[in-house]
Amino acid sequence: ARRFLSNRQRGGYPSIRMANFGIGRYAYPASSGSNRQHIHPAGNIRTAPEVSAYISYENPHTRVWPALDNGAPIPARVPFRRVSWDPGERLFRGEICWVEDFQTTWQGCAKWCYRIKFDSSFTCIVSGGCSQYGLARRNISDSSIPQALPLKVHLFGEELVYISARIEDYIAKEMTDSPQMEQAEFARLALRWHEEGASRRTLEMFTRVWTAMRNGRSGIIS
């Protein structure tokens, strides 16, 4: 699974790990202050002292992806560059710069630009996307700065669907011991997620987790 973790040392993002049912994750562990996290469909984002956030490709499942376009293996960790966090909007921005950091593209991409907006409880990503850019100039060994060529945008809530990896703990805290009340409480949570912009596919993922919990299953989030 790919995960995204961030933890800026001077204020930042709240403690979050986002996940789906596949092999992708984003996460942002908290430090002192208002820290936060983010997840993507390929690995883990962890915080390193010299970097605000990065994607981890250390999970064995990421081996299904191809090597970088120069034949090198996918790096175990890929740092986010130009990271920003708007606490009022709960909005994370950051760039994964393949050419800048590794002098090659990956699947034709020179960089990925992320925009990620969380719900008020940081239990899901409600909107945003990953904009992919290629190179207008193929000779990436050229010392001049290559121009970015827009390729594709993957939208959160549609193609990229992520909820908190700790959603089971969150739901359990919101539920009562009464099955009837549990259903009403979950409906209340689902309504709030919907009102804050969660997509139909995101709500379906929440429902799958809640249904599994009611049937005595846990740990279904990757």
C-alpha positions, 0 to 999 in steps of 0.5 A: 500500500502506498501511504502519505504521512506528514508532520511539519515541525512548526505547526501543520496537520492533525494526526491522520492516516487515510486508507481505502480497500486497495493498496493505497494510503495517506497519513499525517502524524501530529506533532506539537501544534495543529499537525495533519496527514494525507494518503495516496494510492501507493504508499505511506506518507511519513514525516522525516526531520528534514522533510515535511511529508513523504510517500512511502513505497515500503509496503511489499504490495507496491512491488506490483507497480513498474520501475521508474522510467529509467529502470530504477526501482521505486524509491522507498520514500518520496518527499513532498515538496512545496507543502502547505496547510490551510487549517481553516479550510483543512486543505493540504497541498504538496508536490511529488517531484519525480524529475526534480528528486530522481532525475527521471519520470515515472510512467511518463509523469514528471510531477504530481500536484496534490490538493486534499481537503478533509472533513471536519473530523478528519475521517475522510478526504472530501475533495481535491485531486492529484494533477499529473504533469509530464515533460514538454522537453524529453531531454531531462538531462538538459540543465535548463528547467523543463516545462510541465505538460499537463497529463491527467487529473485524478479526483478524490471522492471519485477515482481516489476514495480515502477514509481514515485508517482509524475509522473503526475506532471513530465509529465505535466511539460514536455508537451506543450499545443499542443496535437501533440507536447504532443505526440512527447514530450512523445515519447522523454521521453519514448525513454530516459527511454528506453535508461536508462534501463526501462523495457517494463512493466515500459514503459507500466505503463508510457503510461497508466498514460500519456493516462489517463492524455490526457483523463482528468483523474488523480490520477491513481497511487496508 
